[in-house]
Amino acid sequence: MAITATTNVGDVSLNADKVSYDLVETDVDIITSGRRRIPAHSGILASASRVLTNIMEKPRKIHGGSSKRVIKILGVPCDAVSVFVRFLYSPSLTEKEMKTYGIHLLALSHVYVVTQLKQRCTKGVGESVTVENVVDVLQLARLCDAPDLFLKCMRLIQSKFKTVEQTEGWKFLQEHDPFLELDILQFIDEAESRKKRRRRHRREQNLYMQLSEAMECIEHICTEGCTLVGPSCNLDNNNKSTSQVKTGPCSAFSTCYGLQLLIRHFAVCKKRVDGKGCVRCKRMIQLLRLHSSVCDDQSESCRVPLCRQFKKRGEKDKKMVEETKWKVLVRRVASAKAMSSLSQSKKNKSEVLFKEEAEDFIRIRNKLI
């Protein structure tokens, strides 16, 4: 095996291009669990690991009359130690070695502070983690201070908890490490809580976007007219729509159509006129009030009915709690409206840029032809 580093052992200079491992006398023996001796060079080991450097700087003990220093690496398979030592000489691993000794190499890389090997093992072990061994890998990741691998195992347990709960690793964990079990259950509970909050946030955002779209449709109906209902200037004194209406549907037809039906009902509802109250009319009044709160027209030229009246009245007769909730609703609907306008402007801008690029491409191609 050729040495891929340049170092000095005694008076000999090792160069990866000229000298092979077998031609240089070793001065360290690494003893494994199976009493196997792996010869190595102190210079190579010291350059790869500061922990091994500290070990070799201690006073040397003579074993059996040998002048070589002895380093014991126990608790892992002999072949795993061989792969570890070979990595210190040449930083490379095969897929088979990673699959077979990845867990052992991760432990060795952590103990002897071999950062490059630890990064590779963290990635390799993470790719091969399964439901059956995820609890064991999780414990190892915690001991070896591998946060990325630890988080990946946590997420796998959270997503496959019913299956993991039946494994021997989980049963062993329950008996011998209840604190880690508690951490896992808290992680799962927090993940579920975050998921619920995200779902609730998405529902709220969808509601605000729908209300924002409804505000735009109300302005659109009362200003331009749309299919069933004409603009407010075309309404007669009896609040009945005239025949001067827009013939084609708008882009937000479903929302616009529902508002048109609501407006037509609001115009002829007898319960509203009699003061008995009507659910659909109350809903329409709430929408008109919301419009007046988000309306930016300060010149009193807004053509939406009751807009100026709601602005002047200021809702002074409402309770403070309801007023605060209403202000929050108005602020969020206004924010959704601004985001919608921004996204629409970006979309229009991108379409213009794409059109210009297409025209430039056609013009250049015509010149080349």
VOPAGU-2260 file (C-alpha; in pm, 1 decimal, decimal comma):
REM VOPAGU-2260
SITE   aa  ch    i         X         Y         Z
SITE  MET   A    0       0,0       0,0       0,0
SITE  ALA   A    1     151,4     332,3    -102,6
SITE  ILE   A    2     178,6     613,7     151,3
SITE  THR   A    3      -6,7     926,0      42,2
SITE  ALA   A    4     156,7    1164,8     286,9
SITE  THR   A    5     507,2    1307,8     324,6
SITE  THR   A    6     666,0    1280,7     667,8
SITE  ASN   A    7     990,8    1196,5     846,4
SITE  VAL   A    8    1045,1     878,2    1045,3
SITE  GLY   A    9    1399,6     883,3    1182,5
SITE  ASP   A   10    1628,0     985,5     899,5
SITE  VAL   A   11    1404,4     858,0     622,6
SITE  SER   A   12    1182,0    1090,4     416,4
SITE  LEU   A   13     858,2     926,6     297,9
SITE  ASN   A   14     713,6    1041,5     -29,9
SITE  ALA   A   15     393,1     901,6    -168,0
SITE  ASP   A   16     528,8     891,4    -521,3
SITE  LYS   A   17     855,5     711,3    -446,6
SITE  VAL   A   18     844,9     502,3    -130,5
SITE  SER   A   19     597,7     226,8     -41,6
SITE  TYR   A   20     469,6     135,1     302,6
SITE  ASP   A   21     670,5    -190,4     317,1
SITE  LEU   A   22    1005,6     -19,1     258,8
SITE  VAL   A   23     993,4     200,5     571,4
SITE  GLU   A   24    1045,8      58,7     918,9
SITE  THR   A   25     745,9     102,1    1146,1
SITE  ASP   A   26     781,9     225,4    1504,2
SITE  VAL   A   27     428,5     167,9    1637,5
SITE  ASP   A   28     220,7    -145,6    1687,4
SITE  ILE   A   29    -156,5    -106,7    1713,4
SITE  ILE   A   30    -310,8    -396,8    1905,4
SITE  THR   A   31    -675,2    -483,8    1837,4
SITE  SER   A   32    -931,3    -685,6    2030,8
SITE  GLY   A   33    -824,6   -1005,6    1859,0
SITE  ARG   A   34    -461,5    -948,9    1963,8
SITE  ARG   A   35    -374,2    -864,6    1606,0
SITE  ARG   A   36     -80,6    -628,5    1564,3
SITE  ILE   A   37    -104,2    -361,0    1298,2
SITE  PRO   A   38     233,4    -190,9    1228,7
SITE  ALA   A   39     222,4     184,3    1169,8
SITE  HIS   A   40     434,8     497,1    1164,2
SITE  SER   A   41     416,6     745,5    1447,6
SITE  GLY   A   42     460,1    1039,9    1210,3
SITE  ILE   A   43     155,5     941,2    1003,8
SITE  LEU   A   44     -59,4     877,1    1310,5
SITE  ALA   A   45      46,0    1203,9    1475,7
SITE  SER   A   46     -32,5    1407,2    1163,4
SITE  ALA   A   47    -381,9    1255,6    1137,9
SITE  SER   A   48    -497,7    1265,5    1501,3
SITE  ARG   A   49    -406,9    1489,6    1791,9
SITE  VAL   A   50    -532,7    1222,5    2033,2
SITE  LEU   A   51    -281,4     973,7    1894,2
SITE  THR   A   52     -18,4    1247,4    1920,4
SITE  ASN   A   53     -89,6    1286,2    2292,3
SITE  ILE   A   54     -72,4     909,7    2340,0
SITE  MET   A   55     265,2     885,2    2168,7
SITE  GLU   A   56     406,2    1176,4    2366,5
SITE  LYS   A   57     361,8     984,8    2691,6
SITE  PRO   A   58     660,3     789,7    2830,9
SITE  ARG   A   59     712,2     471,5    2633,5
SITE  LYS   A   60     658,6     131,5    2793,6
SITE  ILE   A   61     878,1    -156,4    2676,9
SITE  HIS   A   62     680,1    -467,7    2586,3
SITE  GLY   A   63     878,8    -792,7    2556,1
SITE  GLY   A   64    1203,3    -617,7    2474,1
SITE  SER   A   65    1055,3    -447,9    2164,4
SITE  SER   A   66    1145,8     -84,7    2103,0
SITE  LYS   A   67     815,3     -19,3    1929,5
SITE  ARG   A   68     545,1     184,8    2096,0
SITE  VAL   A   69     218,4      -2,8    2153,8
SITE  ILE   A   70    -123,8     155,4    2114,2
SITE  LYS   A   71    -431,6     -49,7    2204,9
SITE  ILE   A   72    -755,3       4,2    2015,4
SITE  LEU   A   73   -1008,4    -233,5    2166,9
SITE  GLY   A   74   -1385,0    -277,7    2160,3
SITE  VAL   A   75   -1429,4    -283,8    1780,9
SITE  PRO   A   76   -1365,2    -555,3    1518,6
SITE  CYS   A   77   -1005,2    -603,8    1405,9
SITE  ASP   A   78   -1092,8    -537,1    1042,9
SITE  ALA   A   79   -1256,6    -208,0    1141,7
SITE  VAL   A   80    -931,6    -100,2    1310,2
SITE  SER   A   81    -740,1    -198,0     995,6
SITE  VAL   A   82    -969,5      16,3     781,5
SITE  PHE   A   83    -931,7     301,1    1031,6
SITE  VAL   A   84    -550,9     288,1    1022,5
SITE  ARG   A   85    -549,9     265,6     644,1
SITE  PHE   A   86    -771,9     577,8     630,9
SITE  LEU   A   87    -511,4     766,0     834,3
SITE  TYR   A   88    -262,2     690,4     555,8
SITE  SER   A   89    -494,5     729,3     259,9
SITE  PRO   A   90    -829,7     906,0     323,5
SITE  SER   A   91   -1055,2     682,4     117,0
SITE  LEU   A   92   -1329,8     430,1     191,8
SITE  THR   A   93   -1517,9     188,0     -27,9
SITE  GLU   A   94   -1895,2     150,7     -13,6
SITE  LYS   A   95   -1855,8    -202,8     119,1
SITE  GLU   A   96   -1630,0     -85,0     402,1
SITE  MET   A   97   -1870,8     193,4     491,3
SITE  LYS   A   98   -2165,6     -44,7     492,4
SITE  THR   A   99   -1982,7    -305,6     702,6
SITE  TYR   A  100   -1784,8     -89,3     946,7
SITE  GLY   A  101   -1952,6     252,6     925,6
SITE  ILE   A  102   -2079,0     247,9    1286,0
SITE  HIS   A  103   -1743,8     132,1    1423,5
SITE  LEU   A  104   -1552,5     387,3    1214,6
SITE  LEU   A  105   -1782,3     663,0    1339,6
SITE  ALA   A  106   -1698,9     570,5    1698,0
SITE  LEU   A  107   -1324,1     555,1    1622,9
SITE  SER   A  108   -1326,3     884,5    1435,2
SITE  HIS   A  109   -1496,4    1052,2    1731,2
SITE  VAL   A  110   -1265,8     904,2    1994,2
SITE  TYR   A  111    -947,8     987,9    1803,0
SITE  VAL   A  112   -1079,2    1316,8    1655,7
SITE  VAL   A  113   -1039,6    1236,4    1286,7
SITE  THR   A  114   -1274,1    1501,4    1146,5
SITE  GLN   A  115   -1267,9    1399,2     780,6
SITE  LEU   A  116   -1352,2    1037,4     861,6
SITE  LYS   A  117   -1624,9    1143,5    1103,7
SITE  GLN   A  118   -1793,6    1356,6     836,7
SITE  ARG   A  119   -1791,0    1068,3     588,8
SITE  CYS   A  120   -1917,3     819,0     845,1
SITE  THR   A  121   -2194,4    1053,6     957,8
SITE  LYS   A  122   -2316,1    1081,4     599,9
SITE  GLY   A  123   -2266,0     713,1     518,8
SITE  VAL   A  124   -2435,2     581,1     831,9
SITE  GLY   A  125   -2719,8     827,4     781,1
SITE  GLU   A  126   -2782,5     690,2     433,6
SITE  SER   A  127   -2801,1     330,7     559,8
SITE  VAL   A  128   -3010,6     386,8     873,5
SITE  THR   A  129   -3328,3     177,0     884,8
SITE  VAL   A  130   -3625,8     134,5    1113,6
SITE  GLU   A  131   -3461,5    -171,2    1270,0
SITE  ASN   A  132   -3132,7      -2,8    1366,7
SITE  VAL   A  133   -3244,2     359,1    1404,7
SITE  VAL   A  134   -3252,9     345,4    1786,2
SITE  ASP   A  135   -2898,0     205,4    1802,5
SITE  VAL   A  136   -2772,6     464,5    1555,2
SITE  LEU   A  137   -2949,4     738,1    1752,7
SITE  GLN   A  138   -2768,6     637,4    2072,8
SITE  LEU   A  139   -2436,4     626,7    1888,4
SITE  ALA   A  140   -2498,5     967,3    1731,0
SITE  ARG   A  141   -2562,9    1116,0    2074,2
SITE  LEU   A  142   -2244,6     960,1    2217,9
SITE  CYS   A  143   -2036,0    1066,1    1917,4
SITE  ASP   A  144   -2171,8    1422,5    1907,5
SITE  ALA   A  145   -2311,4    1389,6    1554,8
SITE  PRO   A  146   -2609,5    1632,9    1551,9
SITE  ASP   A  147   -2696,4    1585,2    1183,5
SITE  LEU   A  148   -2718,8    1207,7    1222,4
SITE  PHE   A  149   -2904,0    1246,2    1553,2
SITE  LEU   A  150   -3166,6    1473,0    1394,0
SITE  LYS   A  151   -3209,4    1238,9    1096,5
SITE  CYS   A  152   -3270,6     945,7    1332,0
SITE  MET   A  153   -3516,5    1150,9    1536,9
SITE  ARG   A  154   -3714,1    1241,5    1225,9
SITE  LEU   A  155   -3720,5     879,3    1110,3
SITE  ILE   A  156   -3847,1     766,0    1450,6
SITE  GLN   A  157   -4109,2    1043,0    1446,1
SITE  SER   A  158   -4235,5     943,3    1100,3
SITE  LYS   A  159   -4227,4     563,3    1165,2
SITE  PHE   A  160   -4292,1     558,4    1539,1
SITE  LYS   A  161   -4553,6     280,1    1532,5
SITE  THR   A  162   -4305,6      50,4    1359,1
SITE  VAL   A  163   -4003,0     156,7    1565,2
SITE  GLU   A  164   -4202,5      95,3    1883,6
SITE  GLN   A  165   -4210,1    -278,4    1800,5
SITE  THR   A  166   -3833,0    -318,2    1752,9
SITE  GLU   A  167   -3595,7    -473,0    2006,1
SITE  GLY   A  168   -3389,0    -154,6    2010,1
SITE  TRP   A  169   -3684,1      49,7    2137,1
SITE  LYS   A  170   -3767,7    -208,0    2406,5
SITE  PHE   A  171   -3404,9    -205,3    2520,3
SITE  LEU   A  172   -3411,1     175,3    2525,1
SITE  GLN   A  173   -3721,2     180,5    2743,7
SITE  GLU   A  174   -3552,2     -41,8    3001,2
SITE  HIS   A  175   -3206,3     115,6    3008,7
SITE  ASP   A  176   -3231,2     479,2    2893,8
SITE  PRO   A  177   -3564,0     637,3    2998,1
SITE  PHE   A  178   -3423,5     989,0    2961,1
SITE  LEU   A  179   -3352,0     937,6    2591,5
SITE  GLU   A  180   -3698,5     785,8    2553,3
SITE  LEU   A  181   -3844,1    1101,3    2709,5
SITE  ASP   A  182   -3642,1    1319,0    2469,3
SITE  ILE   A  183   -3777,2    1120,6    2174,5
SITE  LEU   A  184   -4138,4    1149,0    2291,5
SITE  GLN   A  185   -4097,2    1523,6    2349,2
SITE  PHE   A  186   -3948,0    1561,8    2000,2
SITE  ILE   A  187   -4245,9    1376,7    1848,9
SITE  ASP   A  188   -4492,2    1589,7    2047,3
SITE  GLU   A  189   -4319,7    1913,4    1941,7
SITE  ALA   A  190   -4311,4    1798,0    1578,3
SITE  GLU   A  191   -4684,6    1726,9    1586,1
SITE  SER   A  192   -4750,0    2064,7    1747,9
SITE  ARG   A  193   -4546,5    2241,9    1477,5
SITE  LYS   A  194   -4737,0    2052,6    1210,7
SITE  LYS   A  195   -5069,5    2160,6    1360,6
SITE  ARG   A  196   -4952,5    2522,4    1383,4
SITE  ARG   A  197   -4842,6    2516,5    1020,6
SITE  ARG   A  198   -5175,3    2374,3     910,4
SITE  ARG   A  199   -5363,5    2635,7    1113,4
SITE  HIS   A  200   -5139,9    2910,1     973,4
SITE  ARG   A  201   -5203,3    2789,8     617,2
SITE  ARG   A  202   -5579,1    2786,2     678,1
SITE  GLU   A  203   -5564,6    3138,7     819,5
SITE  GLN   A  204   -5355,3    3261,5     527,8
SITE  ASN   A  205   -5598,4    3104,0     282,4
SITE  LEU   A  206   -5884,4    3281,3     461,9
SITE  TYR   A  207   -5705,3    3615,3     449,6
SITE  MET   A  208   -5627,7    3566,3      80,4
SITE  GLN   A  209   -5994,4    3486,4      12,9
SITE  LEU   A  210   -6105,0    3797,8     198,8
SITE  SER   A  211   -5845,9    4001,4       9,1
SITE  GLU   A  212   -5978,5    3862,4    -318,3
SITE  ALA   A  213   -6333,1    3943,3    -204,1
SITE  MET   A  214   -6229,8    4306,7    -139,3
SITE  GLU   A  215   -6089,0    4332,0    -490,7
SITE  CYS   A  216   -6402,8    4177,0    -635,7
SITE  ILE   A  217   -6626,7    4420,7    -448,0
SITE  GLU   A  218   -6430,9    4714,2    -592,0
SITE  HIS   A  219   -6439,2    4550,0    -932,2
SITE  ILE   A  220   -6816,1    4494,3    -920,8
SITE  CYS   A  221   -6898,5    4841,8    -793,3
SITE  THR   A  222   -6657,1    5016,9   -1032,2
SITE  GLU   A  223   -6670,3    4820,1   -1357,0
SITE  GLY   A  224   -6963,1    4585,0   -1316,0
SITE  CYS   A  225   -6948,2    4210,9   -1374,7
SITE  THR   A  226   -7202,2    3973,0   -1535,4
SITE  LEU   A  227   -7498,1    4003,3   -1293,4
SITE  VAL   A  228   -7442,8    4333,0   -1112,0
SITE  GLY   A  229   -7347,0    4665,6   -1262,6
SITE  PRO   A  230   -7139,4    4944,4   -1105,5
SITE  SER   A  231   -7294,0    5145,3    -824,0
SITE  CYS   A  232   -7362,3    5441,2   -1052,4
SITE  ASN   A  233   -7597,6    5218,6   -1255,4
SITE  LEU   A  234   -7819,9    5133,1    -959,1
SITE  ASP   A  235   -8152,2    5313,2    -942,4
SITE  ASN   A  236   -8323,1    5440,8    -631,2
SITE  ASN   A  237   -8490,2    5104,2    -565,8
SITE  ASN   A  238   -8143,0    4937,2    -549,7
SITE  LYS   A  239   -8221,8    4728,9    -858,2
SITE  SER   A  240   -7953,3    4665,2   -1113,9
SITE  THR   A  241   -7999,6    4790,8   -1466,8
SITE  SER   A  242   -7927,9    4610,2   -1789,3
SITE  GLN   A  243   -7591,2    4785,2   -1837,7
SITE  VAL   A  244   -7366,8    4512,9   -1709,4
SITE  LYS   A  245   -7038,5    4361,1   -1810,4
SITE  THR   A  246   -7095,5    4065,9   -2042,2
SITE  GLY   A  247   -6788,8    3851,7   -1966,1
SITE  PRO   A  248   -6676,8    3687,0   -1641,1
SITE  CYS   A  249   -6366,2    3812,5   -1460,1
SITE  SER   A  250   -6056,9    3611,7   -1361,2
SITE  ALA   A  251   -6187,5    3548,5   -1006,1
SITE  PHE   A  252   -6526,5    3439,4   -1130,5
SITE  SER   A  253   -6622,3    3201,5    -845,7
SITE  THR   A  254   -6563,4    3464,4    -575,2
SITE  CYS   A  255   -6710,1    3739,8    -787,9
SITE  TYR   A  256   -7020,4    3537,6    -869,2
SITE  GLY   A  257   -7086,7    3459,3    -501,5
SITE  LEU   A  258   -7053,4    3827,7    -412,0
SITE  GLN   A  259   -7290,6    3924,2    -691,5
SITE  LEU   A  260   -7557,2    3691,0    -554,7
SITE  LEU   A  261   -7497,5    3833,8    -207,5
SITE  ILE   A  262   -7529,5    4192,7    -337,5
SITE  ARG   A  263   -7851,1    4115,0    -522,5
SITE  HIS   A  264   -7996,0    3955,8    -210,0
SITE  PHE   A  265   -7881,4    4253,0       0,0
SITE  ALA   A  266   -8060,1    4492,0    -235,7
SITE  VAL   A  267   -8402,6    4325,1    -209,7
SITE  CYS   A  268   -8397,8    4153,5     131,3
SITE  LYS   A  269   -8715,0    4236,8     326,1
SITE  LYS   A  270   -8573,1    4122,8     660,3
SITE  ARG   A  271   -8298,4    4382,1     632,3
SITE  VAL   A  272   -8552,1    4652,0     553,0
SITE  ASP   A  273   -8780,2    4547,8     838,0
SITE  GLY   A  274   -8487,1    4541,6    1084,1
SITE  LYS   A  275   -8543,1    4173,1    1171,9
SITE  GLY   A  276   -8195,1    4077,0    1061,2
SITE  CYS   A  277   -8067,4    3835,5     800,0
SITE  VAL   A  278   -7752,4    3619,7     813,0
SITE  ARG   A  279   -7662,4    3686,5     449,2
SITE  CYS   A  280   -7718,7    4059,2     490,3
SITE  LYS   A  281   -7506,6    4067,3     805,2
SITE  ARG   A  282   -7230,8    3892,6     611,8
SITE  MET   A  283   -7255,7    4153,2     336,7
SITE  ILE   A  284   -7239,3    4436,3     590,6
SITE  GLN   A  285   -6926,7    4281,4     743,7
SITE  LEU   A  286   -6763,5    4264,8     400,3
SITE  LEU   A  287   -6853,4    4628,0     328,1
SITE  ARG   A  288   -6718,5    4731,7     666,5
SITE  LEU   A  289   -6395,9    4538,6     599,5
SITE  HIS   A  290   -6364,6    4711,6     265,3
SITE  SER   A  291   -6396,5    5052,5     427,5
SITE  SER   A  292   -6119,9    4957,4     672,8
SITE  VAL   A  293   -5872,9    4856,1     399,8
SITE  CYS   A  294   -5980,8    5114,0     142,7
SITE  ASP   A  295   -5700,8    5358,3      57,5
SITE  ASP   A  296   -5925,3    5606,9    -117,2
SITE  GLN   A  297   -5909,9    5927,6      89,4
SITE  SER   A  298   -6089,1    6150,6    -162,6
SITE  GLU   A  299   -6435,8    6013,0     -77,6
SITE  SER   A  300   -6474,4    5900,6    -437,8
SITE  CYS   A  301   -6493,7    5528,5    -358,9
SITE  ARG   A  302   -6792,8    5379,4    -536,0
SITE  VAL   A  303   -6844,2    5089,8    -294,6
SITE  PRO   A  304   -7170,0    5138,7     -99,3
SITE  LEU   A  305   -7143,3    5246,7     268,2
SITE  CYS   A  306   -6765,6    5292,4     244,9
SITE  ARG   A  307   -6773,0    5660,0     350,3
SITE  GLN   A  308   -7038,5    5595,5     615,7
SITE  PHE   A  309   -6833,2    5324,0     787,3
SITE  LYS   A  310   -6522,3    5541,5     779,9
SITE  LYS   A  311   -6702,4    5836,0     938,8
SITE  ARG   A  312   -6878,9    5634,1    1201,2
SITE  GLY   A  313   -6554,2    5475,0    1324,3
SITE  GLU   A  314   -6737,5    5197,4    1506,9
SITE  LYS   A  315   -6723,5    5380,6    1844,4
SITE  ASP   A  316   -6997,6    5170,9    1995,0
SITE  LYS   A  317   -6797,8    4846,2    1977,7
SITE  LYS   A  318   -6620,2    4687,3    2270,2
SITE  MET   A  319   -6243,4    4722,3    2297,2
SITE  VAL   A  320   -6177,9    4346,3    2263,5
SITE  GLU   A  321   -6386,0    4321,7    1946,7
SITE  GLU   A  322   -6221,9    4635,6    1811,0
SITE  THR   A  323   -5875,6    4487,7    1869,9
SITE  LYS   A  324   -5971,7    4163,7    1693,4
SITE  TRP   A  325   -6115,6    4363,2    1406,8
SITE  LYS   A  326   -5796,9    4566,3    1371,5
SITE  VAL   A  327   -5592,0    4245,1    1361,5
SITE  LEU   A  328   -5820,3    4107,2    1090,3
SITE  VAL   A  329   -5795,1    4429,8     889,0
SITE  ARG   A  330   -5416,0    4435,6     919,1
SITE  ARG   A  331   -5377,5    4076,7     802,9
SITE  VAL   A  332   -5620,1    4114,9     513,0
SITE  ALA   A  333   -5437,0    4430,3     405,4
SITE  SER   A  334   -5107,6    4241,1     426,3
SITE  ALA   A  335   -5248,9    3956,5     216,1
SITE  LYS   A  336   -5375,0    4210,5     -35,6
SITE  ALA   A  337   -5030,6    4371,2     -57,5
SITE  MET   A  338   -4861,2    4032,9    -102,2
SITE  SER   A  339   -5111,4    3939,9    -370,0
SITE  SER   A  340   -5047,3    4265,5    -555,5
SITE  LEU   A  341   -4671,8    4215,2    -524,1
SITE  SER   A  342   -4684,6    3860,7    -658,1
SITE  GLN   A  343   -4908,8    3973,0    -942,8
SITE  SER   A  344   -4670,4    4254,8   -1033,9
SITE  LYS   A  345   -4377,1    4013,5   -1027,9
SITE  LYS   A  346   -4570,0    3774,8   -1249,3
SITE  ASN   A  347   -4652,1    4051,7   -1495,5
SITE  LYS   A  348   -4290,5    4170,3   -1489,6
SITE  SER   A  349   -4159,3    3819,8   -1556,7
SITE  GLU   A  350   -4404,2    3781,2   -1844,5
SITE  VAL   A  351   -4283,3    4110,3   -1993,2
SITE  LEU   A  352   -3918,7    4006,7   -1952,9
SITE  PHE   A  353   -3987,8    3667,9   -2108,0
SITE  LYS   A  354   -4162,3    3835,1   -2400,5
SITE  GLU   A  355   -3871,2    4074,9   -2449,6
SITE  GLU   A  356   -3619,8    3789,8   -2436,1
SITE  ALA   A  357   -3825,0    3594,0   -2689,1
SITE  GLU   A  358   -3837,2    3894,7   -2920,4
SITE  ASP   A  359   -3459,9    3944,3   -2885,2
SITE  PHE   A  360   -3400,4    3576,7   -2959,4
SITE  ILE   A  361   -3620,1    3589,4   -3270,8
SITE  ARG   A  362   -3448,9    3909,1   -3388,5
SITE  ILE   A  363   -3099,5    3758,6   -3342,7
SITE  ARG   A  364   -3202,8    3437,2   -3512,4
SITE  ASN   A  365   -3341,8    3628,2   -3808,4
SITE  LYS   A  366   -3014,6    3819,0   -3839,2
SITE  LEU   A  367   -2815,3    3496,8   -3836,7
SITE  ILE   A  368   -3039,4    3345,0   -4099,9
